[in-house]
Amino acid sequence: MPPTASKPWWRRWFGTRSERAAARFLKRLGYRILVRNYTCPLGELDLIALDGRTLVFVEVRSTEADNTSGPAASVDVAKQRRLTRLALFFLKQKRLLGHTARFDVLTLSWPEAVRKPAFEHFKNAFEAVGDVGF
């Protein structure tokens, strides 16, 4: 029986593999990867990158399905609110509140028999959402 995404070890392995592929994809676009898997008391940001002079908080979503609509749709308002709080925590912690920043969503479709995933990049995917006070 093949492994499924419902198994925690499989999900983490698949997620790590997808985040590495996403970082390579962004590097080819000229992004500089600053931080992978930034964690703080509020949660985790997948990738933090620099696109020119703009800090980019990248949410990586992946699927074994043939299309990326499911992963893209999973970045709903609640997820956007969490990402906003995480990004602000990072910006405050690093004293970068005055810098330009944005949120990108990068989705990968990586069916089992395929060596390289298909990417869909949503640049500036959403604006900061929710109450941003701590």
Secondary structure, DSSP 8 states (H G I E B T S, - for coil): ----TTSHHHHHHHHHHHHHHHHHHHHHTT-EEEEEEEEETTEEEEEEEEETTEEEEEEEEEESSS-SHHHHHTS-HHHHHHHHHHHHHHHHHTT-TTS-EEEEEEEEE--TT-SS-EEEEEEEEE---S----
